[in-house]
Amino acid sequence: MATLPNPLRSPADAGLELPPGTLVDDTVDGSWHEPLLWYADESASPGSWAALHTLGRPFGLLPVLVDGGMRTQWPERWDLIPAQTTYPGDHDAEDVLSEVWEAYADDELALDDSAKGWPGLAPTPAEAGPDTPDALAAEVADQLTEMGFSPAGMRAALVSARRSADIPAAIGWSGPLNHENDVARLCAVLRSWEDRFGARVVVLGFDTLIVSVGRPPTTTAEAEALAAEHFAFCPDNIHQSTLNSLQAYAEKALLNQETWAFWWD
């Protein structure tokens, strides 16, 4: 669900000079009425994310790396569902998170009676990070491409979206479908993380998401408060992990961490 005039409909007419790549309009319901994203034919390399950020920003296009994953699934095979995706701004992040917490936390987490109620949103960390959110996102993208993070490799993509947090909704991404059938609700949480933690969507795969974090928690208390949000956003991160308590997850996955990774079963 792109929410801006989409220059990907006719890149040349818009004055957008893209390298060789693919325009994707494939959805579970057939071809969409306009391209949902463009991605490059060549594998991403250090600098790819930053170059597309500079190229696309004047046109209302935002960069993301797309991950082919273990099965070499590129976006044409991602079962995109834009027709069933609402607008992130129509949802409240705390409402989304508290609903999941109330439904699942008691059964899936070993909580004391005093900790069973929704604890509320985590505070904005007291310390700001050294980099701007976009500069850090470019750095994280470069690190992931250099380390060969994905078995199939990653490719640089552009999406018509108002802000980084909206990228999954703009393409009707169905990665979390077994947890949430309207990804715009999770994008409302990503918007909140943008505001509080300087988060940026850096990588999308078939059912995986990586964000950079410009203002990560720097104290145990901040990290543990945030761990509750991560459980509600993606329960599989904790209950299908060796970090299967909020405290362990906070210490290892959140404290001073500039990337957050999510996977939905």
C-alpha positions as a Markdown table, in Angstrom:
| # | Residue | x | y | z |
|---|---|---|---|---|
| 1 | Met | 0.0 | 0.0 | 0.0 |
| 2 | Ala | 2.1 | 2.9 | -1.3 |
| 3 | Thr | 0.9 | 6.2 | 0.2 |
| 4 | Leu | 2.7 | 8.6 | -2.2 |
| 5 | Pro | 2.5 | 9.2 | -5.9 |
| 6 | Asn | 4.7 | 6.3 | -7.1 |
| 7 | Pro | 7.5 | 7.2 | -9.6 |
| 8 | Leu | 8.1 | 3.5 | -10.1 |
| 9 | Arg | 5.1 | 3.4 | -12.4 |
| 10 | Ser | 7.2 | 5.1 | -15.0 |
| 11 | Pro | 10.8 | 5.6 | -13.7 |
| 12 | Ala | 12.1 | 7.2 | -16.9 |
| 13 | Asp | 9.2 | 9.7 | -17.2 |
| 14 | Ala | 9.8 | 10.6 | -13.5 |
| 15 | Gly | 13.4 | 11.3 | -14.3 |
| 16 | Leu | 14.6 | 8.4 | -12.2 |
| 17 | Glu | 17.7 | 6.7 | -13.6 |
| 18 | Leu | 17.8 | 3.2 | -12.1 |
| 19 | Pro | 20.4 | 0.5 | -12.7 |
| 20 | Pro | 19.2 | -2.8 | -14.3 |
| 21 | Gly | 16.6 | -4.3 | -12.0 |
| 22 | Thr | 13.1 | -5.7 | -11.6 |
| 23 | Leu | 9.8 | -4.0 | -10.9 |
| 24 | Val | 7.6 | -6.2 | -8.8 |
| 25 | Asp | 3.8 | -6.1 | -8.9 |
| 26 | Asp | 3.3 | -9.8 | -8.1 |
| 27 | Thr | 0.8 | -10.4 | -5.2 |
| 28 | Val | -1.2 | -13.4 | -3.9 |
| 29 | Asp | -4.2 | -11.8 | -5.8 |
| 30 | Gly | -2.4 | -11.4 | -9.1 |
| 31 | Ser | -0.7 | -8.3 | -10.6 |
| 32 | Trp | -1.0 | -5.1 | -8.6 |
| 33 | His | -2.1 | -1.9 | -10.4 |
| 34 | Glu | 1.4 | -0.4 | -9.9 |
| 35 | Pro | 4.9 | -1.6 | -9.0 |
| 36 | Leu | 5.3 | -2.3 | -5.3 |
| 37 | Leu | 9.0 | -2.1 | -5.4 |
| 38 | Trp | 12.1 | -2.2 | -7.6 |
| 39 | Tyr | 15.1 | -4.2 | -6.8 |
| 40 | Ala | 18.5 | -4.5 | -8.5 |
| 41 | Asp | 19.6 | -7.4 | -10.7 |
| 42 | Glu | 23.1 | -7.4 | -9.1 |
| 43 | Ser | 23.9 | -8.3 | -5.5 |
| 44 | Ala | 24.2 | -5.4 | -3.1 |
| 45 | Ser | 27.7 | -4.2 | -2.1 |
| 46 | Pro | 29.0 | -1.7 | 0.4 |
| 47 | Gly | 27.5 | 1.7 | -0.5 |
| 48 | Ser | 24.4 | 0.3 | -2.3 |
| 49 | Trp | 21.9 | 1.3 | 0.4 |
| 50 | Ala | 23.4 | 4.8 | 0.8 |
| 51 | Ala | 23.5 | 5.3 | -3.0 |
| 52 | Leu | 19.8 | 4.4 | -3.3 |
| 53 | His | 19.0 | 6.6 | -0.3 |
| 54 | Thr | 20.5 | 9.6 | -2.1 |
| 55 | Leu | 18.9 | 8.6 | -5.5 |
| 56 | Gly | 15.4 | 7.8 | -4.2 |
| 57 | Arg | 14.8 | 10.3 | -1.5 |
| 58 | Pro | 13.9 | 13.3 | -3.8 |
| 59 | Phe | 11.3 | 11.0 | -5.4 |
| 60 | Gly | 9.7 | 9.7 | -2.2 |
| 61 | Leu | 11.5 | 6.4 | -2.5 |
| 62 | Leu | 13.3 | 4.7 | 0.4 |
| 63 | Pro | 15.9 | 2.0 | 0.2 |
| 64 | Val | 15.9 | -1.4 | 1.7 |
| 65 | Leu | 18.0 | -4.5 | 1.2 |
| 66 | Val | 16.0 | -7.6 | 0.1 |
| 67 | Asp | 17.2 | -11.0 | 1.3 |
| 68 | Gly | 16.8 | -14.1 | -0.9 |
| 69 | Gly | 17.2 | -16.3 | 2.2 |
| 70 | Met | 17.8 | -20.0 | 2.4 |
| 71 | Arg | 15.5 | -20.8 | -0.5 |
| 72 | Thr | 16.5 | -17.9 | -2.9 |
| 73 | Gln | 13.1 | -16.3 | -2.7 |
| 74 | Trp | 13.1 | -12.9 | -4.2 |
| 75 | Pro | 10.1 | -10.5 | -3.8 |
| 76 | Glu | 8.1 | -12.0 | -6.7 |
| 77 | Arg | 7.7 | -15.1 | -4.5 |
| 78 | Trp | 7.0 | -13.3 | -1.2 |
| 79 | Asp | 3.2 | -13.7 | -1.3 |
| 80 | Leu | 2.7 | -9.9 | -1.0 |
| 81 | Ile | -0.8 | -8.9 | 0.1 |
| 82 | Pro | -1.2 | -5.1 | -0.4 |
| 83 | Ala | -5.0 | -5.4 | -0.9 |
| 84 | Gln | -5.3 | -6.6 | 2.8 |
| 85 | Thr | -2.9 | -4.1 | 4.2 |
| 86 | Thr | -4.1 | -0.9 | 6.0 |
| 87 | Tyr | -2.3 | 2.3 | 6.8 |
| 88 | Pro | 0.2 | 2.3 | 9.7 |
| 89 | Gly | -1.0 | 5.7 | 10.9 |
| 90 | Asp | -4.4 | 4.3 | 11.6 |
| 91 | His | -3.1 | 2.1 | 14.4 |
| 92 | Asp | -1.6 | 2.9 | 17.8 |
| 93 | Ala | 1.6 | 1.1 | 18.7 |
| 94 | Glu | 0.8 | 0.6 | 22.4 |
| 95 | Asp | -2.6 | -0.8 | 21.5 |
| 96 | Val | -1.0 | -3.4 | 19.1 |
| 97 | Leu | 1.6 | -4.4 | 21.6 |
| 98 | Ser | -0.6 | -4.6 | 24.7 |
| 99 | Glu | -3.2 | -6.8 | 22.8 |
| 100 | Val | -0.5 | -9.4 | 22.0 |
| 101 | Trp | 1.0 | -9.2 | 25.5 |
| 102 | Glu | -2.3 | -9.8 | 27.2 |
| 103 | Ala | -3.1 | -12.7 | 24.8 |
| 104 | Tyr | 0.2 | -14.6 | 25.0 |
| 105 | Ala | 2.7 | -13.4 | 27.6 |
| 106 | Asp | 1.1 | -15.4 | 30.5 |
| 107 | Asp | 1.3 | -18.7 | 28.6 |
| 108 | Glu | 4.7 | -18.3 | 26.9 |
| 109 | Leu | 6.8 | -16.4 | 29.5 |
| 110 | Ala | 7.6 | -17.3 | 33.1 |
| 111 | Leu | 6.3 | -14.2 | 34.7 |
| 112 | Asp | 5.8 | -13.3 | 38.4 |
| 113 | Asp | 2.3 | -12.4 | 39.2 |
| 114 | Ser | 3.4 | -8.8 | 39.6 |
| 115 | Ala | 4.7 | -8.7 | 36.1 |
| 116 | Lys | 1.8 | -10.3 | 34.2 |
| 117 | Gly | 0.1 | -7.0 | 33.2 |
| 118 | Trp | 1.2 | -5.1 | 30.2 |
| 119 | Pro | 4.2 | -3.0 | 31.4 |
| 120 | Gly | 3.7 | -0.1 | 29.0 |
| 121 | Leu | 6.0 | 1.3 | 26.4 |
| 122 | Ala | 9.7 | 1.5 | 27.1 |
| 123 | Pro | 11.1 | 4.9 | 27.7 |
| 124 | Thr | 13.4 | 6.6 | 25.1 |
| 125 | Pro | 17.0 | 5.8 | 26.1 |
| 126 | Ala | 18.7 | 8.5 | 28.0 |
| 127 | Glu | 21.8 | 8.5 | 25.8 |
| 128 | Ala | 21.8 | 9.3 | 22.1 |
| 129 | Gly | 23.9 | 7.2 | 19.7 |
| 130 | Pro | 26.9 | 8.7 | 18.0 |
| 131 | Asp | 25.5 | 8.5 | 14.4 |
| 132 | Thr | 22.4 | 9.9 | 12.8 |
| 133 | Pro | 19.8 | 7.1 | 12.1 |
| 134 | Asp | 20.3 | 7.2 | 8.4 |
| 135 | Ala | 24.1 | 7.2 | 8.7 |
| 136 | Leu | 23.9 | 4.2 | 11.0 |
| 137 | Ala | 21.5 | 2.4 | 8.6 |
| 138 | Ala | 23.9 | 2.8 | 5.8 |
| 139 | Glu | 26.7 | 1.5 | 8.0 |
| 140 | Val | 24.7 | -1.5 | 9.1 |
| 141 | Ala | 23.7 | -2.3 | 5.4 |
| 142 | Asp | 27.4 | -2.2 | 4.4 |
| 143 | Gln | 28.4 | -4.5 | 7.3 |
| 144 | Leu | 25.7 | -7.0 | 6.3 |
| 145 | Thr | 26.7 | -7.1 | 2.7 |
| 146 | Glu | 30.4 | -7.3 | 3.5 |
| 147 | Met | 29.9 | -10.3 | 5.8 |
| 148 | Gly | 27.9 | -12.3 | 3.4 |
| 149 | Phe | 25.0 | -12.4 | 5.8 |
| 150 | Ser | 22.5 | -14.1 | 3.4 |
| 151 | Pro | 23.1 | -17.5 | 1.7 |
| 152 | Ala | 21.4 | -16.2 | -1.5 |
| 153 | Gly | 22.9 | -12.7 | -1.1 |
| 154 | Met | 21.0 | -9.4 | -0.8 |
| 155 | Arg | 19.9 | -6.9 | -3.4 |
| 156 | Ala | 19.2 | -3.2 | -3.0 |
| 157 | Ala | 15.6 | -2.1 | -3.5 |
| 158 | Leu | 13.5 | 1.0 | -3.5 |
| 159 | Val | 10.0 | 1.4 | -2.1 |
| 160 | Ser | 7.5 | 4.3 | -2.3 |
| 161 | Ala | 6.9 | 5.1 | 1.3 |
| 162 | Arg | 6.5 | 8.1 | 3.6 |
| 163 | Arg | 9.0 | 6.8 | 6.2 |
| 164 | Ser | 11.3 | 3.8 | 6.7 |
| 165 | Ala | 8.9 | 2.2 | 9.2 |
| 166 | Asp | 6.2 | 2.0 | 6.5 |
| 167 | Ile | 8.2 | 0.0 | 4.0 |
| 168 | Pro | 6.7 | -3.4 | 4.9 |
| 169 | Ala | 3.1 | -2.0 | 4.7 |
| 170 | Ala | 3.8 | -0.2 | 1.4 |
| 171 | Ile | 4.6 | -3.5 | -0.3 |
| 172 | Gly | 2.0 | -5.5 | 1.5 |
| 173 | Trp | 4.7 | -7.7 | 3.1 |
| 174 | Ser | 3.3 | -10.9 | 4.6 |
| 175 | Gly | 6.4 | -12.1 | 6.5 |
| 176 | Pro | 4.6 | -12.0 | 10.0 |
| 177 | Leu | 1.4 | -13.6 | 8.6 |
| 178 | Asn | 1.3 | -16.4 | 11.2 |
| 179 | His | 1.5 | -13.8 | 13.9 |
| 180 | Glu | -0.3 | -10.7 | 12.4 |
| 181 | Asn | -2.3 | -10.7 | 9.2 |
| 182 | Asp | -2.1 | -6.9 | 8.8 |
| 183 | Val | 1.6 | -5.8 | 8.7 |
| 184 | Ala | 0.5 | -2.1 | 9.0 |
| 185 | Arg | -0.2 | -2.8 | 12.7 |
| 186 | Leu | 3.5 | -3.8 | 13.2 |
| 187 | Cys | 4.6 | -0.8 | 11.1 |
| 188 | Ala | 2.8 | 1.3 | 13.7 |
| 189 | Val | 5.2 | -0.2 | 16.2 |
| 190 | Leu | 8.1 | 0.4 | 13.9 |
| 191 | Arg | 7.1 | 4.1 | 13.6 |
| 192 | Ser | 7.2 | 4.3 | 17.4 |
| 193 | Trp | 10.7 | 2.7 | 17.4 |
| 194 | Glu | 11.7 | 5.2 | 14.8 |
| 195 | Asp | 10.7 | 8.0 | 17.1 |
| 196 | Arg | 12.1 | 6.6 | 20.3 |
| 197 | Phe | 15.1 | 4.6 | 19.1 |
| 198 | Gly | 16.1 | 6.0 | 15.7 |
| 199 | Ala | 15.2 | 2.7 | 14.1 |
| 200 | Arg | 15.4 | 2.1 | 10.3 |
| 201 | Val | 14.2 | -0.9 | 8.3 |
| 202 | Val | 17.4 | -2.1 | 6.6 |
| 203 | Val | 16.7 | -5.7 | 5.4 |
| 204 | Leu | 13.5 | -7.6 | 4.5 |
| 205 | Gly | 13.3 | -11.3 | 3.6 |
| 206 | Phe | 10.5 | -13.7 | 3.1 |
| 207 | Asp | 9.8 | -13.8 | 6.8 |
| 208 | Thr | 12.7 | -11.9 | 8.3 |
| 209 | Leu | 13.3 | -8.2 | 9.2 |
| 210 | Ile | 16.5 | -6.4 | 10.4 |
| 211 | Val | 16.4 | -2.8 | 11.6 |
| 212 | Ser | 19.2 | -0.5 | 12.6 |
| 213 | Val | 18.9 | 1.2 | 16.0 |
| 214 | Gly | 20.4 | 4.7 | 16.3 |
| 215 | Arg | 19.5 | 5.1 | 20.0 |
| 216 | Pro | 19.7 | 1.6 | 21.6 |
| 217 | Pro | 19.1 | 1.0 | 25.3 |
| 218 | Thr | 22.2 | 1.5 | 27.4 |
| 219 | Thr | 21.0 | 0.3 | 30.8 |
| 220 | Thr | 19.6 | -3.0 | 31.9 |
| 221 | Ala | 16.4 | -1.3 | 33.0 |
| 222 | Glu | 15.9 | 0.3 | 29.6 |
| 223 | Ala | 16.7 | -3.0 | 27.8 |
| 224 | Glu | 14.3 | -5.1 | 30.0 |
| 225 | Ala | 11.5 | -2.6 | 29.4 |
| 226 | Leu | 12.0 | -2.9 | 25.7 |
| 227 | Ala | 12.2 | -6.7 | 25.7 |
| 228 | Ala | 8.4 | -6.8 | 26.5 |
| 229 | Glu | 7.8 | -4.8 | 23.3 |
| 230 | His | 9.9 | -7.2 | 21.3 |
| 231 | Phe | 8.0 | -10.2 | 22.6 |
| 232 | Ala | 4.7 | -8.6 | 21.6 |
| 233 | Phe | 6.1 | -7.6 | 18.2 |
| 234 | Cys | 7.7 | -11.0 | 17.4 |
| 235 | Pro | 7.1 | -13.7 | 20.1 |
| 236 | Asp | 9.2 | -16.2 | 18.1 |
| 237 | Asn | 12.3 | -14.1 | 18.9 |
| 238 | Ile | 12.0 | -15.2 | 22.5 |
| 239 | His | 10.0 | -18.4 | 22.9 |
| 240 | Gln | 11.8 | -20.1 | 19.9 |
| 241 | Ser | 15.2 | -18.9 | 21.0 |
| 242 | Thr | 17.9 | -19.9 | 23.5 |
| 243 | Leu | 17.3 | -16.4 | 24.9 |
| 244 | Asn | 13.9 | -17.6 | 26.1 |
| 245 | Ser | 13.4 | -15.1 | 29.0 |
| 246 | Leu | 12.9 | -11.4 | 28.9 |
| 247 | Gln | 16.0 | -10.8 | 31.0 |
| 248 | Ala | 18.3 | -13.0 | 28.8 |
| 249 | Tyr | 16.9 | -11.4 | 25.6 |
| 250 | Ala | 17.4 | -7.9 | 27.0 |
| 251 | Glu | 21.0 | -8.5 | 28.0 |
| 252 | Lys | 22.1 | -10.3 | 24.8 |
| 253 | Ala | 19.9 | -8.9 | 22.1 |
| 254 | Leu | 19.0 | -5.4 | 23.1 |
| 255 | Leu | 21.6 | -3.8 | 25.5 |
| 256 | Asn | 23.8 | -1.5 | 23.4 |
| 257 | Gln | 22.8 | -3.4 | 20.3 |
| 258 | Glu | 22.6 | -1.3 | 17.1 |
| 259 | Thr | 20.7 | -3.9 | 15.1 |
| 260 | Trp | 17.6 | -5.9 | 15.9 |
| 261 | Ala | 16.6 | -9.0 | 13.9 |
| 262 | Phe | 13.2 | -10.6 | 13.8 |
| 263 | Trp | 12.0 | -13.9 | 12.4 |
| 264 | Trp | 8.4 | -15.2 | 12.3 |
| 265 | Asp | 7.7 | -19.0 | 12.1 |
